[in-house]
Amino acid sequence: MKHATLVRALAVTVAVALVGLTSCGVNTKGIRRMQAIEEGVDSPNTIEELTEAITKYQKRIEDVLNADIRVGMWYKILAIRYLDNGMYAKALENFRTAIEYYPTNQNLYYYVGVCAGYMAKASLDFDATGTRAERDRYYALAESAYLRAIELEPKYIRSLYGLSILYVFELNTPEKAIPYLETIMEIEKRNIEAMFVLARAYYSTGEGEKAVAMYNKILEFNLDDQRKAEAEANKATVLAQMYGKN
């Protein structure tokens, strides 16, 4: 009976400790004090003391590193679960934390861009202030996240495409999208979705001939009826605009 009571008490203690770590962050000073007490090494000075301290702490360092790797991975998995369920604010929060563990992972920045884009669309002016500051803040976050992902991996198609969509359809700056879309074309010459967006960007920036050429290129592929009709209709719109036909 005493043993069972002790086990339950230890379980509660561990649970409380875990909650403290996840909610308030790791208390590194406390950990250092605990390690010094357990290992009997406080502030080594001599060569012998330093050598002994390194030997004693090496295993603990490896344990902490492995724990950080696991925690970072769990944050990524949790964020993706939230994203899959359309909970973009929660996903964004966890991707942000995951970046603290993996600051050079281009995929995390791509997902931040995706979540921020969705949150921008969900940012309504509930207080009727007449401003869209929150929406603009999320769009700025999306842009910076995509750009960081591309900085880390210049041929990262998903971020190149996501940033282009942002420029063409949300920020109304299609001229900024063109170089990124052209980069996609250099990497994937049969990327139909990027070709449609590039044609739209050409048209929006007054480069009608390039837009028509892109739609002609799209129509060379074996498209389904809907996509073919869309390309033909868009091409006709551009030609009508170029030659003043109604």
GUNUSE-66583 format. One record per residue: x, y, z of N, C-alpha, C in turn; residue in one letter. Coordinates in steps of 0.05 Angstrom, whole numbers, plus 5000, padded with zeros to 4 digits. Each point is the difference from the previous one (the first is absolute). Example, Ala and Ser with C-alpha at 12.3 -4.5 7.8 and 13.67 -1.06 7.14 Angstrom:
// residues 2
526448865156498250245000501850245000A499350214986501650245001498550225014S
This chain:
// residues 246
501749765000498350245000501750255000M502150005017501850235001501550034973K500749774988501450024974498250124979H497449924999498250124981499650295004A499950095026499750285006502450164991T502449885004502450134991500150034970L499249804986500050004970498250224990V497650025013498150214991501150285006R501350035022501250265007502250084980A501649804993502150064980498850074973L497949864992498750064975498950284999A498850095022499050275002502250204998V502349955013502350185000501150034971T500249774986501050014972498150154983V497449965003498050144984500250305004A500250085025500350295006502550114988V502149855001502550104988499850034970A498649814987499750024971498350244993L497950055015498350244994501650255003V501750005021501750245004501950054977G501149784989501950034977498650104975L497549894995498750084975498750275002T499250095024498650255002501950245006S502249955014501750225008502849994988C500649784985502649984988501949865020G502349924991501949855016501650195018V500149945025501550165020502849905000N501750124983502749904996501750035025T499650225016501550045024499449785020K497449935002499349785019501349744992G500049954973501249754990502949995007I501450234996502950015005500549945030R498450135018500349955028499649715007R497949884988499449725006502349824990M501050064976502249844989502550025018Q500550255010502450045017499749835025A497650005012499649845024500349704995I498749914978500149714994502849904993E501450164984502549914990502450085018E499550185019502150095017502050174986G499250154979501750174984498750274999V501350215010498750265000501450194980D502450115008501450184983502949904997S500549814982502749894997501950214990P502549985010502150194992502549874990N500949795014502549874992499549824976T502249914987499849824977498649745009I500749905023498849755010497050045005E499350225012497150055006498450044974E501250144981498650044974499749744986L502049835000499949744986497849835013T499950005027498049845015497250114994E499750264999497450124995499049934972A501850014980499249934973499049724999I501549825013499349724999497249955013T499550145022497549965015497650124985K500550234987497850144987499449914971Y501949864988499749924972497449854995Q499549815016497549844997497650175003K500050195020497750175004499650194976R502250104989499850174976498649854977I500849754996498849834979497149955006E499349965025497249965007498350254994D501050235008498650254995499650054970V502249954985499850034971497949824987L500049755008498149814989497150085008N499750105025497450095009499050244983A501850184994499350244984499249914972D501449814989499449904973497149895000I499449845020497349885001497950215004R500550195018498050215005499550174975V502250074986499750154975498349854980G500549744997498549834982497149995008M499449985026497249995009498650264994W501350225003498750264993499350014970Y501849904983499549994971497549824994K500049775012497849824996497350125010I500150125023497650125011499050234982L501950164991499250224982498749904974A501149794989498949894976497249885005I499649885023497349905007498050235001R500850225013498250235001499550114972Y502050014983499750104973498149824984L500349745003498249814986497150035008D499650105024497250035010499050294997N501550164986499150284994500350185024G501549935021500450165023502650164997M499850214983502450134991501550175021Y498550125019501250155021501749825018A498849775007501549805017502449894984K499649954975502249894984502250214998A499350254996502050214998501650025026L498649985022501350025027502149785003E499349764992501849775003502350004980N499450094976502250024980502050215010F499150215012501850205011501949885021R498849845017501749875020501949804988T499149854980501749814986502450134987A499650254990502250144988502250075021I499250025025502050055021501949765002E499049774993501749765001501449954973Y498650074978501149954974499950264983Y501750195006499950274987500850004971P501149784990500850004971498449794984T497749935010498349814986498050154982N500549994974498450154981497049925000Q499549755006497249905001498350155021N501350055023498550145021499250284992L501850144986499450274991497849994979Y500149804983497849974980497349975014Y499949835020497549965014499150255015Y501950155011499350265012498750184979V501150014976498850164979497249924993G499549734999497449904994498050085022V500849955025498250065023499450305002C502150164996499750295002498150104978A500249894976498150074979497149955007G499549765011497349935009499150195022Y501750065019499250185022499550284990M501450094979499550264989497150024989A499249784987497350004989497949995022K500749895023498249975022500050255018A501750194994500350245017497950214992S497850005014497850194995500350245018L498950224991500050255016497749995020D500249835020497849965019499250265015F502050165005499550255015499250244982D499849954974499250204981501750255002A502649955001502050235002500550124972T499349864979500550104974502849944990G501549845015502749924992500249704998T502049914985500549714997502849945010R500750115023502849975010500749705005A498149865012500649725006500349834975E498250054980500349864975502750064987R500750254999502650084988502449885014D499749985027502249885015500449714993R497749854997500249724992501249974972Y499150184981501149984973503050065000Y500950195017502850065002501549765011A498849875019501349765012500249784979L497849964984500149804979502250054980A500250254991502050084981502849955011E500550085025502749975011500749705004S497949845007500549725004500749864973A498550064979500649884974502850094991Y500750255004502650104991502249865016L499649955025502049875016500449714991R497849874993500149724990501649994974A499550204982501450014975503050075004I500550175020502850065006501549755008E498749835015501249755009500249794978L498050004982499949814978498950144975E501850124984499150174977498349854980P500049744999498449854980497649865014K499250115022497849885015497450084986Y498949824984497750064983497650095016I499449875022497550075015500150295010R502350085010500250285010500150204977S501349934978500050174976497150044990L498549795000497250024991498250145020Y500449945026498450135021500450305000G502550084998500650294999498850134976L500149864977498950114975496950045003S498749805011497150035005499450245017I501650035021499750235018500250274985L502150024983500550254986497850054979Y499249794985498150044978497150055010V499149835019497250005007499350155026F501950035018499450125025501250295003E502550034992501350265004499950184975L498949894978499850154975502750124991N502049845002502750084991501149784981T498649964978500849774982502850034989P501050244997502750044990502149865017E499449985027501949875018499949704996K497849894991499649714997501549894976A500250164979501049904974502849865003I502050125012502649865002499849735015P498349985020499849755015498549794983Y498050084985498649824982501849914977L501650184990501849924979502149815010E500850035025501849805012498749735002T497549995007498649745000500049884972I499650164980499949904972502849884992M502150115011502649904994500549735013E498749965023500449755015498049794991I497450084997497949814992498650124976E500749914976499050124976497149924994K499049805015497249914996498250065024R500750205015498450085023497750174991N497749884995497750134988498950225018I499949955026498950205019501750255000E502649975001501850234999499750154974A499649854978499750134973497550185000M497849905011497650165001500450265016F501449985023500550245016501950194986V502049894986501950164985498650154977L498249864986498550144979498350225012A498849965023498450205013501850245008R502449945010501850215008500950174976A500649864977500750154976497750184991Y497649895000497750164992499650245019Y500349965026499550215019502150224999S502349944989502250204998500250124971T497949944984499950124973501749854979G500949765007501649854980498249794987E498150104984498049834988501149794982G502050064984501249814981501249765015E501450065022501149795016497849825013K497850145008497849855011498749814979A499650104976498949834979501949774994V502550054998502049794995499949795022A499650085024499949815022497449834999M497850134993497549844997500249814976Y501350084979500549824977501749765009N501950055017501749795010498449815018K498350115016498349845017498249824983I498950114979498249854983501349774984L502750005000501449784987500049755016E499350035026500049765017497249864999F500049765009497549845000498550075025N498350204998498550105023497249885002L498950005023497249925002498350224988D497549944995498250194986499850275014D499849995027499650245015502450194998Q502449885004502550164999500550114971R499349844981500350094972498250234994K497549985009498150224996500950255014A501149975024501050235015502250144986E501949844989502350124986499050144975A498249884985499050134976498550255006E498350005021498550245008501950225008A502049945016502050205009501550124976N500849824982501450104976498350194984K497449934997498250174985499750275013A499950005027499850255015502450184995T502449885000502450154996500150124972V499349834980500050104972498050224996L497749985013498050214998501050265012A501449985022501150235013502250134983Q501649834987502250104984499150144975M497849894987499250104974497350165002Y499150055025497750175003497449874991G499849745002497549864992498349955024K497450014996498149945022499049724997N
